[in-house]
Amino acid sequence: MLDKADQLTECDDPRKHCKRLAGPLEGCYRIVYSRYRAIFTVEEEPLATGDVLVHLKVIFVVAGIRKEFDRNDVYRVAKKLVENVLPTLSDEIDEFELREKDSG
């Protein structure tokens, strides 16, 4: 699974090489290895000019086994994380990166 994740850094746009999810996980993508899934999001950086910088930030939401109808199924866990945790986590990561940039 880690090898597949590393391959994302080698492609121009990970969204073109991974399946886009629908429903409650719309906007997320997946990597598949056997019964395991890694679910991730991709963020673009908008510029003040209105253009979009094609600098992509890949944030992995969750990785786990696909067990349909199990409460620990990777998609159920991801749905909860995307709804409840990811919005605030993304803001915290942005703040950390700004602090690192200012101190470095």
C-alpha positions in Angstrom: 0.0 0.0 0.0 2.8 2.4 0.8 4.4 1.7 -2.6 1.2 2.6 -4.3 0.9 5.8 -2.2 4.5 6.7 -3.1 3.6 6.4 -6.8 1.2 9.4 -6.3 4.2 11.7 -6.0 5.4 10.6 -9.4 2.3 11.4 -11.4 1.2 14.9 -12.5 -2.2 14.7 -11.0 -3.2 11.9 -8.6 -6.9 12.5 -9.4 -6.3 11.1 -12.9 -4.8 7.8 -11.6 -7.2 6.9 -8.7 -10.9 6.3 -8.5 -13.0 9.3 -7.4 -15.5 8.3 -4.7 -19.2 9.3 -4.7 -21.9 9.9 -2.1 -20.8 10.9 1.4 -17.1 10.6 0.4 -17.5 12.7 -2.8 -14.3 14.7 -3.3 -12.1 11.8 -2.0 -10.1 9.3 -4.0 -9.0 5.7 -3.2 -6.0 3.5 -3.7 -6.6 -0.2 -3.7 -4.3 -3.1 -2.7 -6.1 -6.4 -2.3 -8.8 -5.9 0.4 -7.1 -2.7 1.7 -8.1 0.8 0.8 -6.4 4.1 1.4 -8.8 7.1 1.1 -7.3 10.5 0.4 -8.2 14.0 -0.6 -6.4 16.4 -2.9 -6.3 20.2 -2.3 -5.4 22.8 -4.8 -4.0 26.2 -4.0 -6.0 29.1 -5.4 -4.0 32.3 -6.3 -5.1 35.9 -5.7 -5.3 36.4 -9.5 -8.1 33.8 -9.6 -5.9 31.2 -11.2 -5.3 27.8 -9.5 -1.8 26.7 -8.8 -1.4 23.0 -9.8 0.4 22.4 -6.5 -1.4 19.4 -5.0 -1.5 18.6 -1.3 -2.5 14.9 -0.7 -3.9 14.2 2.7 -4.6 10.6 3.6 -7.8 10.3 5.5 -7.8 6.6 6.4 -6.3 3.3 5.4 -7.9 -0.1 6.2 -9.6 -3.3 5.2 -12.8 -3.2 3.1 -15.4 -5.2 5.2 -18.8 -4.5 3.7 -21.5 -4.0 6.4 -18.9 -4.1 9.2 -18.9 -1.0 11.5 -15.1 -0.8 11.0 -15.3 -0.9 7.2 -12.8 1.6 5.8 -15.5 3.6 4.0 -17.6 4.0 7.1 -14.6 5.2 9.1 -13.6 7.6 6.3 -17.1 9.0 6.1 -17.0 9.9 9.8 -13.6 11.4 9.5 -14.4 13.4 6.5 -17.6 14.8 8.1 -16.2 15.4 11.6 -12.4 15.7 11.6 -11.0 16.6 8.2 -12.3 20.2 8.0 -10.6 21.2 11.2 -7.5 19.1 10.6 -7.0 20.7 7.2 -7.1 24.2 8.8 -4.6 23.0 11.5 -2.2 21.7 8.9 -2.4 25.0 6.9 -1.6 26.9 10.1 1.4 24.6 10.9 2.8 25.0 7.4 2.5 28.8 7.7 4.3 28.8 11.0 7.0 26.6 9.6 7.4 28.8 6.5 7.6 32.0 8.7 10.2 30.5 11.0 12.3 28.9 8.3 
